[in-house]
């Protein structure tokens, strides 16, 4: 279960922050902005929230596992 959570969190965090997805690339071209700017406007808050959740989950898992 921990492996599944780690993989899905990693996938969602990297997907949320990347400027290389198709919808971000199309919007960036349409609005004349960089892909990074568009990605951070759309997904910046989600990325920050998921990083905080993943950090808290990892910290609580270390406490729970005795590490």
N, C-alpha and C positions, 0 to 999 in steps of 0.2 A: 504494500500500500504506500509506503514511504517513497519508493522508487517511482511509482505512478504520479504521486503528487509533485515530486521534484521535477519530473519530466514535463508535466503539464504547466507547472508554474514557470519553468524556464522557457518553454515554448511561448506562453502567453506574454511574458515580460519582454522577450526579444521581439516578438511579433508586434507588440504595441509600440515599441520605440523605434522601429526601423523605418527609414525613409524609402525603402526599396520595394514596398508592396505596390501592386498595380494601381489601386485606387489612390494612393498617395502620389505616385508618379503622374497620373493623369490630372489630378487636381493641381499639383504643383505647376505643370505645364500650362494648364488652363488659366491659373491666377498669376502666373509669372513670378512665382516664389520658388525657393529651394525646397527639395523634398524634406530636408530636416525641419525647416520651419513649419511646413504643413503637418508633418507627423507629430511634432511637439504640441502644436495647437490642438490637434484632434485627440491625441493619445497621451499627452504629458501628465495629466492628473491621474489617469488610469495606471500609467507606468509607475508614478510615485507611490500610489496606493498599493499596488501589487508588490513593489519592492519592500514597503514597510510590512505588509502582511507576511511575505516570505521570510523576512528577517525575524519577525516575532515568532513565526512557526519554527524556524530553525533553532532559535534560542530556547524556546520551550521544549523542543524535542531533545536538545542537549541536556537540559535539566532533567527531563523525564527519563532519559536513557542513562543518566548518571555521568555524563561527560563534561 
